[in-house]
Amino acid sequence: MKRFYKVASVTGEAAPFGVALDGRAVRTPARLPLEVPSRALAEALVAEWEAQGTEILPRSMPLTGLCNAAIDHVAPARESFADGLAVFADSELLAYRADAPAPLVARQAAEWDPLLAWARRRYDVDFRLATGILHVPQPEATLLRIREAYRSFDNFALAALAKIVTISGSAIIGLAVAEGELDGHGAWQAGHLDELWQAEQWGKDPLAEAGHNERQGDLAAATQLLRLLA
């Protein structure tokens, strides 16, 4: 739609903070107040609205989109939403390894083993490693612990984690970003290790590049949201 406002601003003296356009409160697509738990996040949302030109382009406002999702979609079913992310642990990307070629095997070990070691220290979990594509069930205690971890996050963190987990394919990468063990770039590298390695060997696929750039931007925005909640 065309830009219909002159100024965007933060509302509220204490949490929750809102966003106003020419003094009128912004609402989510479900017509709920767009209110967030930190002033830093509210200021980032205002910056997205202020950056719009003559037309409002929702794709250029990823933080606003994530906050809308947190309010409209996560909040009504937070626990089941968290469980839907935790279930990625049962097919955890970091646990499925190549058996060849040797350089790829070595890179997976170098980049993924430290993340699994961190998860072991942080959450007291173990993962069964496998090669090939056949599903290898993970220990029930591990799955329960990861589910507990995801249930501990609030609606806004879960909205951000949904992007990180689905883009990377890894419950552990999501937790590592949330805990500050990985940044957005590290999460992208770990979650797309195989693709990046293939591109190094054979070159990038121009048709896939646009999609990669879009997903990488989404992951970066989700990581930013987590940091703005702190």
SENUMAR-340988 format. One line per 5 residues: their letters; for each residue x, y, z of C-alpha. Coordinates in Angstrom, 2 decimals. Layout:
% SENUMAR-340988
A) X:Y:Z | ...
END
This chain:
% SENUMAR-340988
MKRFY) 0.00:0.00:0.00 | 1.00:3.64:-0.27 | 2.70:5.22:2.69 | -0.07:7.04:4.59 | 1.86:8.46:7.56
KVASV) 4.62:10.99:8.15 | 6.22:9.89:11.42 | 6.63:6.61:13.29 | 7.32:6.66:17.02 | 7.66:4.48:20.12
TGEAA) 4.84:4.57:22.65 | 4.96:3.65:26.33 | 7.23:4.57:29.21 | 7.70:0.98:30.34 | 7.16:-2.47:28.84
PFGVA) 5.24:-3.30:26.79 | 6.24:-0.72:24.20 | 4.17:0.03:21.12 | 4.61:1.65:17.72 | 2.52:4.58:16.51
LDGRA) 2.15:6.13:13.06 | 1.29:9.82:13.33 | 0.19:9.07:16.88 | -2.08:6.15:16.00 | -1.16:2.75:17.45
VRTPA) -0.06:0.07:14.98 | -1.92:-3.23:15.11 | -1.05:-6.69:13.87 | -2.86:-8.34:10.94 | -5.16:-9.95:13.55
RLPLE) -5.93:-6.43:14.84 | -4.10:-6.90:18.14 | -1.84:-4.14:19.50 | 1.72:-4.36:18.17 | 3.41:-4.30:21.59
VPSRA) 6.89:-5.64:22.36 | 8.80:-6.32:25.58 | 11.84:-4.08:25.06 | 12.34:-0.47:24.04 | 15.29:-1.46:21.84
LAEAL) 13.02:-3.74:19.82 | 10.32:-1.06:19.57 | 12.91:1.42:18.28 | 14.02:-1.11:15.67 | 10.42:-1.54:14.53
VAEWE) 10.04:2.24:14.28 | 13.19:2.34:12.15 | 11.63:-0.16:9.73 | 8.48:1.95:9.40 | 10.50:5.15:9.03
AQGTE) 12.64:3.57:6.29 | 9.63:2.98:4.02 | 9.42:5.11:0.90 | 6.29:6.10:-0.98 | 5.09:2.49:-0.74
ILPRS) 5.06:0.17:2.28 | 6.95:-3.04:1.46 | 6.32:-5.68:4.15 | 9.23:-7.82:2.93 | 11.57:-4.98:3.88
MPLTG) 10.26:-5.05:7.48 | 11.33:-8.47:8.79 | 11.33:-7.52:12.48 | 7.77:-6.22:12.22 | 6.75:-9.46:10.53
LCNAA) 8.35:-11.57:13.25 | 6.67:-9.55:16.01 | 3.31:-9.87:14.25 | 3.84:-13.64:14.14 | 4.75:-13.73:17.84
IDHVA) 1.53:-11.96:18.78 | -0.91:-13.47:16.29 | 0.38:-17.03:15.90 | 2.75:-18.00:18.71 | 0.96:-16.48:21.70
PARES) -2.31:-18.43:21.27 | -0.46:-21.78:21.30 | 3.00:-21.11:22.72 | 3.63:-24.57:24.16 | 2.67:-26.50:21.04
FADGL) 4.61:-24.02:18.92 | 7.69:-24.64:21.08 | 7.21:-28.41:20.78 | 7.09:-28.07:16.99 | 10.58:-26.57:17.04
AVFAD) 11.97:-29.02:19.58 | 10.93:-31.96:17.40 | 13.72:-31.03:14.98 | 16.07:-32.59:17.54 | 14.83:-36.06:16.58
SELLA) 16.28:-35.56:13.10 | 19.04:-33.21:14.24 | 21.10:-31.98:11.29 | 24.34:-32.01:13.28 | 23.96:-35.73:13.98
YRADA) 23.82:-36.83:10.32 | 27.27:-37.08:8.81 | 28.72:-37.86:5.41 | 30.92:-40.93:5.08 | 32.82:-39.44:2.12
PAPLV) 34.63:-37.53:0.75 | 37.20:-37.10:3.49 | 37.40:-33.26:3.35 | 33.64:-32.97:3.88 | 33.73:-35.48:6.73
ARQAA) 36.51:-33.48:8.35 | 34.69:-30.17:7.95 | 31.49:-31.55:9.48 | 33.46:-32.80:12.46 | 35.31:-29.50:12.84
EWDPL) 32.19:-27.33:12.73 | 29.50:-29.58:14.18 | 31.30:-31.47:16.95 | 31.89:-28.29:19.02 | 28.18:-27.43:18.83
LAWAR) 27.18:-30.88:20.03 | 29.79:-30.63:22.79 | 28.31:-27.27:23.81 | 24.81:-28.78:23.89 | 26.12:-31.62:26.04
RRYDV) 27.60:-29.17:28.55 | 24.68:-26.76:28.51 | 21.74:-29.16:28.47 | 23.23:-32.53:29.50 | 22.13:-34.20:26.26
DFRLA) 23.74:-36.71:23.92 | 23.03:-37.38:20.26 | 23.54:-40.57:18.30 | 25.57:-39.87:15.15 | 24.66:-41.54:11.87
TGILH) 25.68:-41.61:8.25 | 23.32:-41.83:5.30 | 19.69:-40.78:5.15 | 18.01:-43.45:7.31 | 16.43:-42.04:10.46
VPQPE) 18.24:-42.80:13.70 | 16.06:-42.15:16.78 | 17.64:-39.91:19.38 | 17.57:-40.74:23.13 | 14.25:-39.95:24.74
ATLLR) 15.96:-38.05:27.55 | 17.61:-35.79:24.96 | 14.32:-35.05:23.23 | 12.60:-34.24:26.54 | 15.41:-31.91:27.60
IREAY) 15.37:-30.05:24.28 | 11.60:-29.72:24.51 | 11.97:-28.20:27.99 | 14.51:-25.75:26.64 | 12.23:-24.53:23.86
RSFDN) 9.25:-24.25:26.19 | 11.26:-21.83:28.33 | 11.31:-19.13:25.61 | 8.74:-16.36:25.34 | 6.53:-15.71:22.32
FALAA) 8.93:-13.30:20.63 | 11.96:-15.53:21.06 | 10.00:-18.48:19.68 | 8.95:-16.49:16.60 | 12.62:-15.73:15.93
LAKIV) 13.71:-19.29:16.68 | 11.14:-20.65:14.23 | 13.05:-18.94:11.42 | 16.45:-20.08:12.67 | 15.44:-23.69:13.27
TISGS) 13.54:-24.16:10.01 | 16.20:-22.43:7.90 | 19.07:-24.36:9.48 | 17.21:-27.62:10.06 | 18.70:-27.85:13.53
AIIGL) 17.24:-27.54:17.02 | 20.75:-27.21:18.44 | 21.72:-24.35:16.14 | 18.57:-22.54:17.28 | 19.49:-22.95:20.94
AVAEG) 23.09:-21.94:20.26 | 21.97:-18.67:18.68 | 19.50:-17.99:21.51 | 22.23:-18.56:24.09 | 24.81:-16.42:22.25
ELDGH) 27.01:-19.36:21.31 | 26.51:-18.61:17.59 | 25.79:-15.42:15.68 | 23.70:-15.24:12.53 | 26.66:-15.82:10.22
GAWQA) 27.82:-18.83:12.24 | 24.31:-20.27:12.22 | 24.12:-19.93:8.45 | 27.53:-21.54:7.97 | 26.71:-24.47:10.25
GHLDE) 23.22:-25.03:8.87 | 24.34:-24.93:5.23 | 27.72:-26.58:5.56 | 27.02:-29.26:2.95 | 25.65:-26.77:0.40
LWQAE) 28.52:-24.37:0.95 | 31.03:-27.17:0.52 | 29.38:-28.28:-2.72 | 29.44:-24.69:-4.01 | 33.16:-24.52:-3.29
QWGKD) 33.72:-27.66:-5.35 | 31.39:-27.01:-8.29 | 30.44:-23.35:-8.13 | 27.26:-21.59:-7.05 | 23.88:-22.24:-8.65
PLAEA) 22.63:-18.88:-9.96 | 19.01:-20.04:-9.80 | 19.33:-20.93:-6.11 | 21.33:-17.86:-5.11 | 18.35:-15.50:-4.75
GHNER) 16.58:-17.95:-2.44 | 19.76:-18.39:-0.39 | 20.13:-14.64:0.01 | 16.51:-14.29:1.12 | 16.81:-17.06:3.72
QGDLA) 20.10:-15.68:4.97 | 18.43:-12.30:5.44 | 15.57:-13.93:7.34 | 18.02:-15.72:9.61 | 19.92:-12.49:10.27
AATQL) 16.69:-10.68:11.19 | 15.67:-13.49:13.56 | 19.07:-13.32:15.25 | 18.74:-9.55:15.58 | 15.34:-9.94:17.20
LRLLA) 16.76:-12.29:19.83 | 19.49:-9.77:20.67 | 16.97:-6.91:20.91 | 14.96:-8.85:23.49 | 17.89:-8.94:25.90
END
